């Protein structure tokens, strides 16, 4: 018996660039399950996150808000945990997606990484939680698990463990088919940082990548912006050496092979969950979404990691481009490719649409339902994505990537502009060329207009606002807004 409302399964992975899938044209990525899914679903080729860090994107997908609205501008660092309020949940003040769904009669579960404050507080949002406290993944093995009242170390690889728990949950829900469910399955992989991916892989996909030349990742020298970031951290006494690895990882073949092997393990998890839905006759009435919190630069543009790992921060494609595959309920296994620009907040609105809930007002949330794109409706779509990375705000259109930098600082940050038609790899910065002054002016105006709506003055860093828990550039905001500037909760 089909439920009246669709079940919802969102597999949300950690640091997976949109280009590293076989179905995205990558010949070295081994992702047979994602490739198979894309042949029976809608593949979005131009999906982008609002901020290339874990916590902001997790908050955005659960609230439909931008970082300057929900207040989380970078990863929530457990280093500051002693400063957090008791059982702090970073998005507790919002009416979140799982809470909305629960009021509609959904059973809701978080299985995997939370990374939005104290992990035990996830029970404020989800009826069932099997999670972990860590955000910065040190290892995929033997992590401390929070499972209701139980505390233990999980066996085996974390992706396999959370997949097992997700399948148990699906089978449990199958026994009560009249109750729809929302499963937010958040794998803490492929991740992409040492020590978790340091050295050659030793997992079940090690042999597949042995001696692989990894030609799908270009070899580039370290960029000046990446070196400048490490230099300023040392100048401000904010680095004890841990950031130096960002200059060691690019072009390290064992690390790349290890990273790709973790993506294959993630792909296994996707396949097993899809199989569980099929075996329990749930697939036809399930909205299935595969996405990543953000992408990952694997050395492209001369840096490893996220947009914040340069000075100033950047929004180049690799770190902000995410995989997004959506299989709608009762869609007849239709294959479709959508090239329209969509974003993380749009996942939030799309789920609301398929459930039949009211869309957020345009003045409250930038979230747009992608359902018309999935169902081939003839609509007018604003083909643009907006992003922010503390001192950088950006807009991506079909032709332009424009990075606008905050100007009222002592650092004299420069804007950047790339013509994506003539320069798809984003190499030729045109922002200082007088010939493109009109383009810079128009895109600047669009960004100003956008953030005049989608920013809360309390969390608007560009206008004296602050952040929740921590910033990666606290010195910048103290120097700009005064010594009284401090993170809040």
KANORQUI-V268347 format. One record per pair of residues at least 4 apart in sequence whose C-alpha atoms are under 8 Angstrom apart, sorted by the first residue. I is the first residue (numbers start at 1). J is the second residue. Records with the same first field share a line. If there is no record, write none. Layout:
I=J  J
//
This chain:
1=177  178
2=177  178  282  285
3=7  177  178  179  180  285
4=178  180
5=180  285  355
6=180  181  285  286  287  329  354  355
7=180  181  182  282  285  286  287
8=180  181  182  183  286  287  288  289  351
9=182  183  184  185  286  287  288  289
10=182  183  184  185  288  289  290  291
11=184  185  186  187  270  288  289  290  291
12=184  185  186  187  290  291  292  293
13=186  187  188  189  190  266  291  292  293
14=54  186  187  188  189  190  191  292  293  294
15=54  189  190  191  192  292  293  294  295  296
16=20  189  190  191  263  292  293  294  295  296  322  323
17=292  294  295  296  297  318  319  320  321  322  323
18=24  45  47  295  318  321  322  323  324
19=24  25  26  318  321  322  323
20=24  26  29
21=25  26  29  30  31  34  35
22=26  27  28  29  30  31  32  34  35
23=31  34  35  38
24=45
26=216
27=216
28=214  215  216
29=260  263  264
30=260  263  264
31=35  263  264  267
32=36  267
33=37  267  268  270  271
34=38  267  270  271
35=39
36=40
37=41  325  327
38=42  43  325  335  336
39=333  334  335  336
40=327  333  334  335  336
41=325  326  327  328  333  334  335  336
42=325  326  327  334  335  336  337  338  374
43=324  325  326  335  336  337  338
44=323  324  325  337  338  339  340  342
45=323  324  337  338  339  340
46=321  322  338  339  340  341  342
47=321  322  323  324  341  342  343  344
48=294  320  321  322  341  342  343  344  385
49=57  293  294  295  320  321  322  343  344  387
50=56  57  60  66  67  320  343  344  385  386  387  388
51=56  57  67  73  74  294  307  320  387  388  389
52=57  293  294  295  296  306  307  308  315  319  320  389
53=57  74  75  293  294  306  307
54=58  74  75  115  293  294
55=59  72  73  74  75  76  115  116
56=60  66  67  72  73  74  75
57=61  293  294  344
58=62  114  115  116  293
59=63  64  65  67  70  72  91  116
60=64  65  66  67  70  344  345
61=65  344  345  346  347  348
62=96  97  98  348
63=94  95  96  97  345  348
64=344  345  346  348  349  365  366  367
65=69  70  345  365  366  367  454
66=70  345  365  366  454  455
67=71  72  73  388  455  459
68=72  73  454  455  456  459  460  461
69=454  455  456  459  460
70=91  456  459
71=458  459  460  466  467  468
72=76  90  467  468  469
73=389  390  467  468  471
74=389  470  471  472
75=115  135  470
76=115  116  117  135  468  469  470
77=81  135  136  469  470
78=134  135
80=84  469  470
81=118
84=88  117  469  489
85=489
87=117  118  120  121
88=117  118  121
89=116  117  118  119  121  122  124
90=116  117  468  489
91=96  116
92=124  125
95=99  100
96=100  125
97=101  348
98=102  108  125  126  182
99=103  125  126
100=104
101=105  106  107  108  182
102=106  107  108
105=179  180
106=179  180  181  182
107=127  179  180  181  182
108=126  127  128  181  182  183  184
109=126  127  128  129  181  182  183  184
110=114  122  126  128  129  130  131  183  184  185  186
111=129  130  131  162  165  166  183  184  185  186
112=130  131  132  162  185  186  187  188
113=131  132  133  134  135  186  187  188
114=119  122  131  132  133  135  186
115=119  133  134  135
117=121
118=122  133
119=131  132  133  146
120=133  146
121=125
122=126  129
123=127  128  129
128=148
129=146  147  148
130=145  146  147  148
131=145  146  147
132=143  144  145  146
133=144  145  146
137=188  191  193  196
138=194  195  196
139=143  195  196  197
140=157  158  159  188  189  196
141=154  155  156  157  158
142=153  154  155  156  157  158
143=153  154  158
144=151  152  153  154
145=151  152  153  154
146=150  151  152
147=151
154=158  161
155=161
156=160  161
157=161
158=162  187  188
159=163  187  188  189  265  266  269
160=164  265  269
161=165
162=166  185  187
163=167  269  272  273
164=168
165=169
166=170  183  185  273
167=171  272  273  276
168=172
169=173
170=174  276  277
171=175  276  280
172=176
173=177  179  180  181
174=280  282
187=266
189=262  263  266
190=259  260  262  263  266
191=196  197  259
192=196  197  259  296  305
193=197  198  305
194=198  245
197=201  255  258  259
198=254  255  258
199=254  255  258
200=206  254  255  257  258
201=205  206  254  257  258  261
202=206
203=261
205=209  261  264  265
206=210  258  261
209=257  260  261
210=257
212=257
213=253
214=253  256  257
217=298  299  300
218=299  300
219=250  251  299  300
220=250  251  299  300  301  302
221=302
222=226  227  247  250  299  301  302  303
223=227  301  302  303
224=228
225=229  310  311  312
226=230  247  302  303  309  310  311
227=231  247  310
228=232  310  311
229=233  309  310  311  312
230=234  239  243  244
231=235
232=236
233=237  238  239
234=238  239  240
236=475
239=243
241=245
243=247
244=248
245=249
246=250  303  304  305
247=303  304
248=252
249=255  304
250=298  299  302  303  304
251=256  299
252=256
253=257
254=258
255=259
256=260  298
257=261
258=262
259=263
260=264
261=265
262=266
263=267
264=268
265=269
266=270
267=271
268=272
269=273
270=274
271=275
272=276
273=277
274=278  283
275=279
276=280
277=281  282  283
278=282  283
282=286
283=329
284=329  330  331
285=329  330
286=328  329
287=326  327  328  329  351  354
288=326  327  328  329
289=324  325  326  327
290=323  324  325  326
291=322  323  324  325
292=322  323  324
293=322  344
294=319  320  321  322
295=306  318  319  320  321  322
296=304  305  306  318  319  320
297=301  303  304  305  306  318  319
298=303  304  305  318
299=303  304  305
300=304  318
303=309  310
304=309
305=309  319
306=319
307=313  314  315  316  319  320  389
308=312  313  314  389  472
309=313
310=314
312=391  392  413
313=389  390  391  392
314=389  392  403
315=319  320  387  388  389  392  394  403
316=320  426
317=321
327=331  333
328=374
336=374
338=373  374
340=381  383
341=383  384  385  397  398
342=346  370  383  384  385
343=347  385
344=348
345=349  366  367  368
346=350  366  367  368  369  370
347=351  367  368  369  370
348=352  367  369
349=353  359  360  367  368  369  370
350=354  368  369  370  371
351=355  369
352=356  357  358  359  369
353=357  358  359  369  371
354=371
360=364  365  367
361=365
362=366  367
363=453  454
364=453  454
365=454
366=454
370=374
371=375
372=376  377  378  379
373=377
383=397  398
384=395  396  397  398
385=395  396  397
386=393  394  395  396  447
387=393  394  395
388=392  393  394
389=393
390=461  473
391=405  406  461  462
392=403  404  405  406
393=403  404  405  447
394=401  402  403  404  447
395=400  401  402  403  443  447
396=400  401  402
397=401
398=420  421
399=419  420  421
400=417  418  419  420  421
401=416  417  418  419  420
402=415  416  417  418  440  443
403=415  416  417
404=414  415  416  444
405=413  414  415
406=413  462
407=412  413
408=480
409=476  479  480
410=480
415=431  432
416=429  430  431  432
417=429  430  431  440
418=423  426  427  428  429  430  431
419=423  424  426  428  430
420=424  425  426
423=427  428
430=436
431=436  437  440
432=436  437
433=437
436=440
437=441
438=442
439=443
440=444
441=445
442=446
443=447
444=448
445=449
446=450
447=451
448=452
449=453
450=454
451=455
455=459  460
456=460
457=463  464  465
458=464  465  466
459=465  466  467
460=464  465  466
461=465  466  467  477
464=481
466=485  486  487  488
467=471  486  487  488  489
468=487  488  489
469=487  488  489
470=474  487
471=487
473=477
474=478  486
475=479
476=480
477=481  482  485
478=482  483  484  485  486
479=483
481=485
//
